[in-house]
Amino acid sequence: MAALGKIRSRGVTLIIIIGLGLFAFIAEEAFRSCNGIKGEARQQIGEVLGEKINVQDFQELVDEYQNAVKFTTQRDNLSDDELNQVKDQVWQQLVSNKIIENDADKLGLTVTDGEIQNVLAEGTNQMLRQTPFINQQTGLFDVNMLKQFLNQYKQAQTSNPQMAEQMETVYNYWLFVEKNLRSQLLQQKYQVLLASCILSNKVEAQMAFKDENEEAQVQLASIAYSTIKDADVKVTDEDLKAKYEELKPAFYQPVETRDLKYVDFQIKASAADRAQLLKEMNGYQKQLATVTDPTQLVSRSTSQVPYLGVPLSSSAFPQDIATKLDSMAVGTTGVYENKQDNTFNIIRIYSKSMLPDSVQFRQIQVAGASIDESRAKADSIQKALAGGAKFEDLAKKYGQTGEKIWFTGAQYEHATSMSQDNKQYIEALLNGEVNATQNLALAQGNVILQVLDKKGMKDKFNAAVIKKVIDFSKATRSKAYNNFSEFVTRSTSLAELQNNASKFGYQVQDLNDFSTAQHNVGGVGGAGIRDAIKWIFSANEGEVSPLFEAGNNDHMLVMVVTHIHPQGYRPYDDPQVKEILTREVIRDKKAEMIMAKLKGVNSIAAAKAKGAKVSTVDQITFASPAFIPATGAAEPAVSGAVAATKAGQFCKKAIKGNAGVYMIQVLKKSMRAGAKFDVNAQMQRNRQQYLQSVGNFMQDLMLQAKVVDNRYLYF
């Protein structure tokens, strides 16, 4: 239980942080191939490097990851969006790890037990900081605390099964972290090996230092492409086809996507619905202003904010409520509307006090065959402590450690409910006198509690909040459904859908390049959206969907698949491709026109006479694209030309940039003030850049892995 208390003291951890820390937790999982059996084939969620991924195996990994998130955040449930994040994270990690495993096996890369032990002894790995085994004095992972816990758990399995069961959650989480740590180390080894294929040397370090720190001041003449109208540029099919062949690699898409036109209608409360809810809220306001214990009232109101009956910091409440709490005195507000979250709200503050956010304590849990027996044992312990007995000795007598534990607001402030025992326990911790012992008589037994330290004093509020969404009634929904259903029935083609939309007061929207990896349609999610996504990837071009209900039972959708883009290269005649090609050809031709205009120019003054804008630009380095205020664009080509031109010289060759054509006169070059060359430090920076380039290599490997993602069929 002590370890569990420590993990809770770490507070809420974002899912995305866990995802970054646990990049490769699936490396040891061996997925079974389906061997062509029809029943198993229907359970294949995807494929990586020819290996079939079974949906049940994938679900087990999702559950494992989800349990870890719940454990670190101390939450019982995750939202739909959070669950989607988890599933995406698991899939991405699965694909990455399958690729790494494949190459690592060929290369003979492994992670030894000794390497794991070294990481544990060092204690600095980010994953270890998310465990309960943190030394409160150092704030670092303590391998000795881990060893002590593992020994206690092993002993408890035979001597105290009940305690072992309580410790099992922490134990399982540690197994999860340990496995992930091993996988992360394998991934790091692989990346370092790839990066080491690119060598850094002293000569290269010297060049890199010069590229980063040699600054140039230039006089620059620029003519922006915008000075020529697009209509004045002639673009032929031959131009576009030639540009397509030049840029063709950029038009490759690794997965199939589809273009949609859709209508999304959101049901909202009517004026009558608002009036009825406001009447109810006014009734709650009157009651809330008079009751001393609002627990039943808040529960009956189905408020989005539960009433816990204990002091909470303002951060435990929704942000809009927290803002008002900080400025409110004890009392009750009237009913007010928050348009941002579409709610009516009432607040009553019962008390406001300065209390600790962190409490250090120790305890002895006292149980007996009956309540009377536990009460008697607790009384005797209390007397023994008063007589000078040591707390640790008495704790050991009752099979406990009596160790010091930190308790924080994050452990209870986001709970959805609170039992009377928990209320009593928390109040005792927050209000208990330091070093004094308390005998708490709880429903299941007694607890001897001693508060040892208090930190982080802040305002805490015992406040009841009734927050209710301004929702639509059944009658309003029925009317909206009937109207939308009639619209869908009459719209059997895209043309009919577009024509009927304006008649019914709906808007047709576009959604292009929709892929199986997406979890919503036009920002609309919810339980019903999976069926909509399944339909999208089973429909033919031009097919109109049935009516789909989605969101929080407040959205209705109808869709048409307008175009299917198969995996591979987008064709030349694709509208989006054509748009890109046209833009690029127009820019090329404008550049040719401007460069022809500047032909023979041998000075900035001459360029100005040709219509160029002249300006001075400072601090241009080769390592960073030069920003040109005259065109408002970053221009890497200018940086390159400046680096190749000596100080005092004019570059006679016009420079084709992203936003215009440029000519430069380099006025002077000098090393950046304070820049000092350290060959070892520069070589280390170069190596870090090589490591970053490994990420691009991994993307290439993923494209070659022939990844098949069928998650949309199941999730």
PAVEXGU-115454 format. One record per residue (C-alpha): residue in three letters; residue number from 1; x, y, z. Coordinates in steps of 0.25 Angstrom, whole numbers, plus 2048, in hexadecimal, padded with zeros to 3 digits. Layout:
ALA NUM X Y Z
...
This chain:
MET 1 800 800 800
ALA 2 80C 809 803
ALA 3 810 808 7F4
LEU 4 802 80B 7EF
GLY 5 802 817 7F8
LYS 6 80F 81C 7F1
ILE 7 80A 81A 7E3
ARG 8 7FE 822 7E7
SER 9 807 82D 7EC
ARG 10 80C 82F 7DE
GLY 11 7FF 836 7D9
VAL 12 7F8 835 7CC
THR 13 801 832 7C0
LEU 14 7FD 835 7B2
ILE 15 7FB 829 7A8
ILE 16 804 82F 79E
ILE 17 80F 830 7A8
ILE 18 80E 821 7AB
GLY 19 80E 81F 79C
LEU 20 81B 826 79A
GLY 21 821 81F 7A6
LEU 22 81D 811 7A2
PHE 23 820 811 794
ALA 24 822 803 792
PHE 25 81B 7FA 79C
ILE 26 817 7F0 792
ALA 27 824 7EA 78E
GLU 28 823 7DD 796
GLU 29 815 7DA 791
ALA 30 814 7CF 787
PHE 31 808 7D0 77E
ARG 32 803 7C3 778
SER 33 801 7C2 769
CYS 34 7F3 7BE 764
ASN 35 7F7 7B3 75B
GLY 36 7EC 7B5 751
ILE 37 7E1 7B0 75A
LYS 38 7D4 7B7 756
GLY 39 7CF 7BA 765
GLU 40 7DD 7C0 768
ALA 41 7DE 7C7 75B
ARG 42 7D1 7CF 760
GLN 43 7D9 7D3 76C
GLN 44 7E5 7D9 766
ILE 45 7E6 7E8 76A
GLY 46 7F2 7EA 761
GLU 47 7FF 7E6 75B
VAL 48 80E 7EA 75D
LEU 49 819 7E4 755
GLY 50 810 7D9 750
GLU 51 80D 7D5 75F
LYS 52 7FE 7D5 762
ILE 53 7F9 7DC 76E
ASN 54 7ED 7D6 776
VAL 55 7E3 7DF 77B
GLN 56 7E2 7D8 789
ASP 57 7F1 7D9 78A
PHE 58 7F1 7E8 787
GLN 59 7E5 7EA 791
GLU 60 7ED 7E4 79C
LEU 61 7F8 7EE 799
VAL 62 7EE 7F9 799
ASP 63 7E9 7F4 7A6
GLU 64 7F7 7F3 7AC
TYR 65 7FA 801 7A8
GLN 66 7ED 806 7AC
ASN 67 7EE 800 7BA
ALA 68 7FC 807 7BB
VAL 69 7F6 815 7B8
LYS 70 7EB 812 7C2
PHE 71 7F5 80F 7CD
THR 72 7FE 81B 7CB
THR 73 7F2 825 7CA
GLN 74 7EA 81E 7D5
ARG 75 7DD 81D 7CC
ASP 76 7D3 813 7CA
ASN 77 7CF 816 7BC
LEU 78 7D5 81D 7B0
SER 79 7CD 826 7A6
ASP 80 7CB 821 798
ASP 81 7D5 82B 792
GLU 82 7DF 826 79D
LEU 83 7DC 817 799
ASN 84 7DF 81B 78A
GLN 85 7EC 821 78E
VAL 86 7F0 814 795
LYS 87 7EC 80B 789
ASP 88 7F4 814 780
GLN 89 800 814 789
VAL 90 7FF 805 78A
TRP 91 7FE 803 77B
GLN 92 809 80D 778
GLN 93 812 806 782
LEU 94 80F 7F9 77D
VAL 95 812 7FC 76F
SER 96 81F 803 773
ASN 97 823 7F7 77C
LYS 98 821 7ED 772
ILE 99 82A 7F4 768
ILE 100 835 7F6 773
GLU 101 833 7E7 778
ASN 102 835 7E2 769
ASP 103 842 7EA 767
ALA 104 847 7E8 775
ASP 105 846 7D9 774
LYS 106 84E 7D9 767
LEU 107 859 7E2 76D
GLY 108 859 7DA 77A
LEU 109 855 7E6 783
THR 110 850 7E2 791
VAL 111 84E 7E8 79E
THR 112 854 7E0 7AA
ASP 113 84F 7DF 7B8
GLY 114 85C 7E6 7BC
GLU 115 859 7F2 7B4
ILE 116 84B 7F3 7BA
GLN 117 851 7F2 7C8
ASN 118 85B 7FE 7C4
VAL 119 84F 806 7C0
LEU 120 848 803 7CD
ALA 121 854 806 7D5
GLU 122 856 814 7CE
GLY 123 847 817 7D0
THR 124 846 823 7C6
ASN 125 83E 81C 7BB
GLN 126 831 824 7B9
MET 127 828 817 7BA
LEU 128 82E 815 7C8
ARG 129 829 822 7CD
GLN 130 81B 81E 7CA
THR 131 81C 812 7D4
PRO 132 818 812 7E3
PHE 133 827 810 7E7
ILE 134 82B 81E 7E9
ASN 135 834 823 7F4
GLN 136 82D 82F 7FA
GLN 137 83A 835 7FF
THR 138 841 834 7F1
GLY 139 835 834 7E8
LEU 140 83C 829 7E0
PHE 141 839 81A 7DD
ASP 142 83E 811 7E8
VAL 143 842 803 7E4
ASN 144 842 7FF 7F3
MET 145 834 803 7F5
LEU 146 830 7FA 7E9
LYS 147 838 7EE 7EE
GLN 148 831 7F0 7FC
PHE 149 823 7F1 7F5
LEU 150 826 7E4 7ED
ASN 151 82B 7DD 7F9
GLN 152 81E 7E1 801
TYR 153 815 7DD 7F6
LYS 154 81C 7CF 7F5
GLN 155 81A 7CD 804
ALA 156 80C 7D2 804
GLN 157 808 7C8 7F9
THR 158 80A 7BD 803
SER 159 808 7C4 811
ASN 160 7FE 7CE 80E
PRO 161 7F6 7CC 801
GLN 162 7EC 7D8 804
MET 163 7F8 7E1 805
ALA 164 7FE 7DB 7F8
GLU 165 7F1 7DD 7F1
GLN 166 7F2 7EC 7F5
MET 167 800 7ED 7F0
GLU 168 7FD 7E5 7E3
THR 169 7F9 7F2 7DB
VAL 170 807 7F9 7DE
TYR 171 80E 7EC 7DB
ASN 172 807 7EA 7CE
TYR 173 80A 7F9 7CA
TRP 174 819 7F6 7CE
LEU 175 819 7EA 7C4
PHE 176 813 7F3 7BA
VAL 177 81E 7FE 7BC
GLU 178 829 7F3 7BC
LYS 179 825 7ED 7AF
ASN 180 824 7FB 7A9
LEU 181 832 7FF 7AE
ARG 182 838 7F3 7A7
SER 183 831 7F6 79A
GLN 184 835 805 79B
LEU 185 843 801 79D
LEU 186 843 7F8 790
GLN 187 83D 804 788
GLN 188 848 80D 78E
LYS 189 853 803 78A
TYR 190 84D 802 77C
GLN 191 84D 811 77A
VAL 192 85B 813 77F
LEU 193 860 808 776
LEU 194 859 80F 76A
ALA 195 85E 81D 76E
SER 196 86C 817 770
CYS 197 86C 814 761
ILE 198 86E 823 75E
LEU 199 87C 827 764
SER 200 87F 834 76A
ASN 201 88D 839 769
LYS 202 895 846 76C
VAL 203 895 84C 75E
GLU 204 886 84A 75D
ALA 205 884 850 76B
GLN 206 88D 85C 767
MET 207 884 85E 75A
ALA 208 877 85C 762
PHE 209 87C 867 76D
LYS 210 87F 871 761
ASP 211 871 86E 75B
GLU 212 86A 871 768
ASN 213 872 87D 76D
GLU 214 877 884 761
GLU 215 86E 890 75F
ALA 216 86D 898 752
GLN 217 867 8A6 74F
VAL 218 862 8A7 741
GLN 219 85B 8B2 738
LEU 220 850 8AB 731
ALA 221 848 8AE 725
SER 222 83A 8A6 724
ILE 223 82F 8A5 71A
ALA 224 823 89D 720
TYR 225 81C 893 717
SER 226 80F 89B 71C
THR 227 813 8A6 713
ILE 228 80F 89E 707
LYS 229 800 89A 705
ASP 230 7FD 88B 704
ALA 231 7F4 88E 6F8
ASP 232 801 893 6F1
VAL 233 807 886 6F2
LYS 234 804 87B 6E7
VAL 235 804 86D 6ED
THR 236 803 861 6E3
ASP 237 800 852 6E5
GLU 238 80E 84F 6E1
ASP 239 813 858 6EC
LEU 240 80A 852 6F7
LYS 241 80E 843 6F2
ALA 242 81D 847 6F3
LYS 243 81B 84D 701
TYR 244 813 840 705
GLU 245 81F 837 701
GLU 246 828 840 709
LEU 247 820 840 715
LYS 248 819 832 714
PRO 249 820 82D 721
ALA 250 818 837 729
PHE 251 80B 832 724
TYR 252 80C 824 72A
GLN 253 802 821 735
PRO 254 805 814 73D
VAL 255 7F6 811 740
GLU 256 7E9 812 739
THR 257 7E1 81F 73C
ARG 258 7D3 824 738
ASP 259 7CC 831 735
LEU 260 7BF 834 73B
LYS 261 7B3 83D 73A
TYR 262 7AB 83D 747
VAL 263 7A0 843 74F
ASP 264 7A1 844 75E
PHE 265 796 849 766
GLN 266 797 84C 775
ILE 267 78B 84B 77D
LYS 268 78A 857 787
ALA 269 780 85B 792
SER 270 774 863 78E
ALA 271 76F 870 795
ALA 272 765 867 79D
ASP 273 770 85D 7A1
ARG 274 779 869 7A6
ALA 275 76D 86F 7AE
GLN 276 76A 861 7B4
LEU 277 778 85F 7B9
LEU 278 779 86D 7BE
LYS 279 76D 86B 7C6
GLU 280 773 85E 7CC
MET 281 780 865 7CF
ASN 282 779 870 7D7
GLY 283 772 866 7DF
TYR 284 780 860 7E2
GLN 285 786 86D 7E5
LYS 286 77B 870 7F0
GLN 287 77E 862 7F6
LEU 288 78D 863 7F6
ALA 289 78D 870 7FD
THR 290 786 86A 809
VAL 291 78B 85C 80B
THR 292 797 859 813
ASP 293 79A 84B 80D
PRO 294 798 84C 7FE
THR 295 79D 83E 7FA
GLN 296 78F 839 7F7
LEU 297 78B 846 7F0
VAL 298 797 846 7E7
SER 299 796 837 7E4
ARG 300 787 839 7E0
SER 301 78A 844 7D7
THR 302 793 83C 7CF
SER 303 79E 847 7CF
GLN 304 7AA 845 7C7
VAL 305 7B2 849 7D4
PRO 306 7B1 83F 7DF
TYR 307 7B0 844 7ED
LEU 308 7BB 83D 7F6
GLY 309 7B9 844 803
VAL 310 7C7 847 806
PRO 311 7D0 853 803
LEU 312 7D5 854 7F5
SER 313 7DF 85D 7EE
SER 314 7D9 865 7E3
SER 315 7E0 85D 7D8
ALA 316 7D8 851 7DC
PHE 317 7CC 859 7D6
PRO 318 7C9 85C 7C7
GLN 319 7D1 868 7C3
ASP 320 7C5 871 7C2
ILE 321 7C0 86D 7D0
ALA 322 7CF 86F 7D6
THR 323 7D0 87D 7D1
LYS 324 7C3 881 7D9
LEU 325 7C7 879 7E5
ASP 326 7D4 881 7E6
SER 327 7CC 88E 7E7
MET 328 7C0 889 7EE
ALA 329 7BD 88B 7FD
VAL 330 7B5 880 805
GLY 331 7A7 880 7FF
THR 332 79F 87C 7F3
THR 333 79E 881 7E5
GLY 334 792 883 7DC
VAL 335 790 87A 7CF
TYR 336 79A 87F 7C5
GLU 337 79D 87A 7B6
ASN 338 7AA 876 7B1
LYS 339 7A9 877 7A2
GLN 340 7B7 870 7A0
ASP 341 7B2 863 7A5
ASN 342 7A3 865 7A3
THR 343 79F 864 7B2
PHE 344 797 86A 7BD
ASN 345 79F 86B 7CA
ILE 346 79D 86D 7D9
ILE 347 7A8 86E 7E4
ARG 348 7A7 86E 7F3
ILE 349 7B3 86F 7FB
TYR 350 7B1 869 809
SER 351 7BF 86C 80E
LYS 352 7CD 872 809
SER 353 7D9 86E 811
MET 354 7E8 86E 810
LEU 355 7EC 85F 810
PRO 356 7F8 857 80C
ASP 357 7F9 851 7FE
SER 358 803 846 803
VAL 359 803 83F 810
GLN 360 80D 835 815
PHE 361 807 82B 81E
ARG 362 808 81C 823
GLN 363 7FE 813 828
ILE 364 7FA 806 82E
GLN 365 7EE 7FF 828
VAL 366 7E6 7F7 833
ALA 367 7DD 7EC 830
GLY 368 7D6 7E2 838
ALA 369 7CC 7D7 838
SER 370 7C1 7E1 83C
ILE 371 7C0 7F0 83C
ASP 372 7C1 7F0 84B
GLU 373 7CE 7E8 84B
SER 374 7D4 7F2 841
ARG 375 7D0 7FD 84A
ALA 376 7D6 7F7 856
LYS 377 7E3 7F4 84F
ALA 378 7E4 802 84A
ASP 379 7E2 808 858
SER 380 7ED 7FF 85D
ILE 381 7F6 804 852
GLN 382 7F3 812 855
LYS 383 7F6 810 864
ALA 384 803 809 860
LEU 385 807 815 858
ALA 386 803 81F 863
GLY 387 80C 816 86C
GLY 388 818 818 863
ALA 389 818 80C 85A
LYS 390 81E 80D 84D
PHE 391 815 80F 841
GLU 392 81D 806 838
ASP 393 81E 7FA 842
LEU 394 80E 7FA 844
ALA 395 80D 7FB 835
LYS 396 815 7EE 833
LYS 397 80E 7E7 83E
TYR 398 801 7E9 835
GLY 399 809 7E4 829
GLN 400 80B 7F2 823
THR 401 817 7FB 821
GLY 402 812 808 826
GLU 403 81A 80F 81C
LYS 404 819 81E 818
ILE 405 80F 821 80D
TRP 406 80C 82E 805
PHE 407 7FE 831 802
THR 408 7FA 83C 7F8
GLY 409 7EE 842 7F3
ALA 410 7EF 83C 7E5
GLN 411 7EC 82E 7EC
TYR 412 7DE 832 7EF
GLU 413 7DA 83F 7E9
HIS 414 7D6 839 7DB
ALA 415 7CD 82E 7E1
THR 416 7BF 82C 7DD
SER 417 7B9 828 7EA
MET 418 7BE 828 7F9
SER 419 7BA 81E 804
GLN 420 7B8 823 812
ASP 421 7C4 81B 817
ASN 422 7CD 822 80C
LYS 423 7C7 830 810
GLN 424 7CB 82D 81E
TYR 425 7D9 828 81A
ILE 426 7DC 834 811
GLU 427 7D7 83E 81C
ALA 428 7E0 838 826
LEU 429 7EC 839 81D
LEU 430 7E9 847 819
ASN 431 7E5 84D 827
GLY 432 7EE 843 830
GLU 433 7F8 849 839
VAL 434 806 846 835
ASN 435 80C 83B 83D
ALA 436 7FF 838 845
THR 437 7F8 82A 843
GLN 438 7EA 828 83F
ASN 439 7E1 81C 841
LEU 440 7D7 81C 835
ALA 441 7CB 813 837
LEU 442 7C7 80F 829
ALA 443 7BD 805 824
GLN 444 7C6 7FA 821
GLY 445 7CF 7FC 82D
ASN 446 7D9 806 834
VAL 447 7E5 80E 82F
ILE 448 7EF 814 838
LEU 449 7F4 820 830
GLN 450 800 829 833
VAL 451 802 836 82A
LEU 452 811 839 829
ASP 453 812 844 820
LYS 454 80A 84E 818
LYS 455 80E 856 80B
GLY 456 808 85E 800
MET 457 7FE 866 808
LYS 458 7F3 86C 7FE
ASP 459 7E4 870 7FE
LYS 460 7DB 864 7FE
PHE 461 7CC 864 7FC
ASN 462 7C1 85C 801
ALA 463 7B8 85F 7F6
ALA 464 7AB 859 7EF
VAL 465 7AA 85C 7E0
ILE 466 79E 859 7D7
LYS 467 7A2 859 7C9
LYS 468 798 854 7BE
VAL 469 799 854 7AF
ILE 470 78E 85C 7A8
ASP 471 789 850 7A1
PHE 472 77E 84D 797
SER 473 772 845 79B
LYS 474 76C 838 795
ALA 475 762 840 78E
THR 476 76D 849 788
ARG 477 775 83E 784
SER 478 769 836 77E
LYS 479 766 842 775
ALA 480 774 844 770
TYR 481 776 835 76D
ASN 482 769 835 765
ASN 483 76D 841 75D
PHE 484 77B 83B 75A
SER 485 776 82D 757
GLU 486 76D 833 74D
PHE 487 778 83B 747
VAL 488 781 82E 746
THR 489 775 826 740
ARG 490 773 831 734
SER 491 783 832 732
THR 492 786 825 72A
SER 493 792 82C 722
LEU 494 79C 837 724
ALA 495 794 840 71C
GLU 496 788 83E 723
LEU 497 78F 83F 731
GLN 498 795 84D 72C
ASN 499 788 852 727
ASN 500 77F 84D 733
ALA 501 789 852 73E
SER 502 786 861 73B
LYS 503 777 85E 73B
PHE 504 778 857 749
GLY 505 782 861 74F
TYR 506 78E 858 74F
GLN 507 79C 85B 74A
VAL 508 7A4 851 741
GLN 509 7B3 851 746
ASP 510 7C0 84B 73F
LEU 511 7C9 841 746
ASN 512 7D5 83D 73D
ASP 513 7DF 832 73F
PHE 514 7D8 82B 74A
SER 515 7E0 81E 74F
THR 516 7DD 812 757
ALA 517 7E6 818 763
GLN 518 7DC 823 766
HIS 519 7D2 822 771
ASN 520 7C8 82C 76D
VAL 521 7C1 832 761
GLY 522 7C2 841 761
GLY 523 7C5 842 770
VAL 524 7B9 839 773
GLY 525 7BC 82D 77B
GLY 526 7B4 824 785
ALA 527 7B0 816 785
GLY 528 7A8 816 778
ILE 529 7B4 81C 770
ARG 530 7BB 80E 76E
ASP 531 7B0 809 766
ALA 532 7B0 816 75D
ILE 533 7BF 814 75B
LYS 534 7BD 805 757
TRP 535 7B3 80A 74D
ILE 536 7BC 814 747
PHE 537 7C6 809 744
SER 538 7BC 7FF 73E
ALA 539 7B5 809 735
ASN 540 7B6 80C 727
GLU 541 7B9 81A 721
GLY 542 7AC 821 720
GLU 543 7A5 819 72A
VAL 544 79C 820 735
SER 545 79D 81B 743
PRO 546 791 817 74C
LEU 547 78E 821 758
PHE 548 799 81F 763
GLU 549 797 824 771
ALA 550 7A4 828 778
GLY 551 7AA 831 782
ASN 552 7A3 832 790
ASN 553 796 82D 78A
ASP 554 795 83B 784
HIS 555 79B 83A 776
MET 556 795 834 769
LEU 557 79D 832 75D
VAL 558 79B 82E 74E
MET 559 7A7 82D 745
VAL 560 7AB 82B 736
VAL 561 7B8 825 732
THR 562 7BC 82E 726
HIS 563 7CA 828 723
ILE 564 7D3 81C 727
HIS 565 7E2 81E 727
PRO 566 7E9 811 727
GLN 567 7F6 80E 72E
GLY 568 802 813 724
TYR 569 805 81F 71C
ARG 570 7FA 829 71A
PRO 571 7F7 82A 70B
TYR 572 7FB 836 703
ASP 573 7EC 83A 701
ASP 574 7E9 83A 710
PRO 575 7E3 848 713
GLN 576 7EC 84A 71F
VAL 577 7F8 846 717
LYS 578 7F4 84F 70C
GLU 579 7F3 85A 716
ILE 580 801 858 71B
LEU 581 807 856 70D
THR 582 801 863 708
ARG 583 806 86B 714
GLU 584 814 865 712
VAL 585 814 868 703
ILE 586 80F 876 705
ARG 587 81A 879 70F
ASP 588 825 873 706
LYS 589 820 87B 6FA
LYS 590 81F 888 702
ALA 591 82E 885 707
GLU 592 832 883 6F8
MET 593 82B 890 6F4
ILE 594 832 898 700
MET 595 840 892 6FE
ALA 596 83F 895 6EF
LYS 597 83C 8A4 6F3
LEU 598 848 8A4 6FC
LYS 599 851 89D 6F2
GLY 600 85E 8A5 6F1
VAL 601 85C 8AD 6FE
ASN 602 869 8AF 705
SER 603 866 8B7 712
ILE 604 85B 8B9 71C
ALA 605 858 8C7 716
ALA 606 856 8C1 708
ALA 607 84D 8B7 70E
LYS 608 845 8C2 714
ALA 609 844 8C9 707
LYS 610 83D 8BD 702
GLY 611 832 8BE 70C
ALA 612 839 8B6 718
LYS 613 836 8BA 726
VAL 614 843 8BD 72E
SER 615 845 8BA 73D
THR 616 850 8B6 746
VAL 617 850 8A8 74E
ASP 618 858 8A5 759
GLN 619 85D 898 761
ILE 620 85B 88F 755
THR 621 862 881 758
PHE 622 863 875 74F
ALA 623 85C 86C 759
SER 624 84F 873 75A
PRO 625 846 878 74F
ALA 626 847 887 74D
PHE 627 83A 88E 750
ILE 628 838 899 746
PRO 629 82E 8A4 74B
ALA 630 82C 8AA 73D
THR 631 825 89D 738
GLY 632 821 897 746
ALA 633 827 88A 743
ALA 634 833 881 748
GLU 635 83C 87F 73D
PRO 636 847 873 73F
ALA 637 84C 876 731
VAL 638 850 884 735
SER 639 858 87F 741
GLY 640 85F 875 738
ALA 641 863 880 72E
VAL 642 868 889 739
ALA 643 871 87E 73E
ALA 644 877 87C 731
THR 645 879 88B 72E
LYS 646 885 892 735
ALA 647 884 89F 73D
GLY 648 884 8AB 734
GLN 649 880 8A3 728
PHE 650 873 8A4 71F
CYS 651 86C 897 71B
LYS 652 869 899 70C
LYS 653 860 88D 70C
ALA 654 852 88F 70F
ILE 655 84C 886 71A
LYS 656 83F 87F 719
GLY 657 838 87F 726
ASN 658 82B 87A 72C
ALA 659 824 888 72B
GLY 660 82C 890 721
VAL 661 83A 892 719
TYR 662 845 898 721
MET 663 853 89E 71E
ILE 664 85D 8A0 729
GLN 665 869 8A9 72C
VAL 666 870 8A3 739
LEU 667 875 8AF 741
LYS 668 87C 8A8 74C
LYS 669 87E 89B 753
SER 670 882 898 762
MET 671 881 88E 76C
ARG 672 875 88F 776
ALA 673 879 897 783
GLY 674 87D 88E 78E
ALA 675 87E 881 785
LYS 676 889 878 789
PHE 677 88C 86B 782
ASP 678 88C 85F 78B
VAL 679 88F 853 782
ASN 680 88A 848 78B
ALA 681 87D 850 78E
GLN 682 87B 853 77F
MET 683 87D 844 77C
GLN 684 873 840 786
ARG 685 869 84A 780
ASN 686 86B 844 773
ARG 687 869 836 778
GLN 688 85C 83B 77E
GLN 689 857 840 771
TYR 690 85B 832 76B
LEU 691 852 82C 776
GLN 692 846 835 771
SER 693 848 830 763
VAL 694 846 822 767
GLY 695 837 826 769
ASN 696 836 828 75A
PHE 697 83D 81B 757
MET 698 832 814 760
GLN 699 827 81B 758
ASP 700 82E 814 74B
LEU 701 82E 807 752
MET 702 81F 808 756
LEU 703 81C 80B 747
GLN 704 823 7FE 744
ALA 705 81D 7F6 74E
LYS 706 810 7F5 747
VAL 707 807 7F8 753
VAL 708 7F9 7F5 752
ASP 709 7F0 7FC 75C
ASN 710 7E2 7F6 75D
ARG 711 7DF 7FC 76B
TYR 712 7D3 803 766
LEU 713 7CB 7F6 765
TYR 714 7CC 7F4 774
PHE 715 7CF 801 77B
